[in-house]
Amino acid sequence: MRNIGRREAIKISGKAIAVCCLPSMSFRMGKKIVVLSDVRKSVNEHFESLLESDKPYGSYRTGVSTETDLYASCDVAIAKHLMGERLVHTLENRQREEWISYINSFQQPEDGSYTERFNHSKLHANGMTIGALGVLNGKQRYQVCLYNEFNTREKVIPWLEQINWASQWSASHKFWGGIHCYSMSKECSRDWLATVFHWLNTNIDPDTGWWRKGVHHTDRHQPLGGSVHILPIYQHHEMAFPLPEKVIDSVLGLQLPDGRWLNRKNGDKHVMHYLELDALYALDFMRRLVPGYRKYDIENAVSRYADLVYEYWNDPVQHWKEQHPHHILSIVGTFGLLQKFLPGRFKDPLEWSDIFSDRALYNTSAVEA
């Protein structure tokens, strides 16, 4: 090894110091960080402003100076859980019991359905209450009879056939709050579940990974918005999903040049929408099934969207507060998924979750009357 002079040694050591002092990759590449503990604080403060002080605990308004409803109450419970709070530990027993009773005050004894559903179906409301009551350690007051339409092998296939697969984004809510929730029930049989999976696997489009093959969707959003209400049943029952690569290809192909997945012709200031959450969930679930497949394309797609989220969340106007808690729930779930993809950019000592992968939100057997 050659000898080096004092001046050259200083130059080399100076370069070493410079390298050691370089900022992290996220800062060098201009990637901004979202501190999720700050997000949780802001969201909880907003929720607190919606809590009715003169009503049972858990009575949340839908916005400033508006009425309370079932969905606001369920949304807040689920959102707090997704942000890492365990309500059975943080609430007083009186608060938790009042919250459970308030949710169940909307349940109808005739069929076990819930009213004030935010324009959603009876089965979607059923799914929402199962999630909320599950994290509150509560039970539904009445037996849910809505499952009777599809709770046998003979009835379930005709029921699946009649779903509006062309407009499945909303139609699949019934699968999510019905088929999926029933599949987690004490009453569900293995034969029934096997029948459902056989039908799903037979009717998936082999070219796209979407449902349903041979059906022309009414718009570009339908197959993604619909499929994510079905995919969790594979995840929660640990069943093999047949076409993960196709789903990844399809989701990446739907991303718009601005980084979003929802195409709003007149623009939309709320860039954290349910369809973006849907895309992130589908990518996260599928990448776990086929590690390494289009890895860098997925990272690039998520990073592009993360840049939009950073700008939206840090807008001083705070447009997100204008929305019903049901839409704020989509924001919380989106942050949970972004933390899974980019923990260095979405930081929190607590692990966040999302509305689809979290099995605690589908604990039907513990919640059913």
Buried (B, 14 or more C-beta within 10 A) or exposed (E): EEEEEEEEEEEEEEEEEEEEEEEEEEEEEEBBBBEBEEBBEBBBEBBEEBBBEEEBBBBBBBBEEEEBBBBBBBBBBBBBBBBBBEBEEEBEEEBBBBBBBBBBBBBEEEEBBBEBBBEBBBBBBBBBBBBBBBBBBBEBBBEBEBBEBBBBBEBBBEBBEEBBBBBBBBBBBBBBBBBBBBBBBEEBEEEBBEBBBEBBBEBBBEEBBBBBEEBEBEEBBBBBBBBBBBBBBBBBBEBEBBBBEBBBBBBBEBBEEEBBBBEEEEEEEBBBBBBBBBBBBBBBBBBEBBEEBBEEBBBEBBBBBBBBBBEBBEEEEEEBBEBBBBBBBBBBBBBBBBBBBBEEBBBBEEEBBBBBBBEBBBBBEBBBE
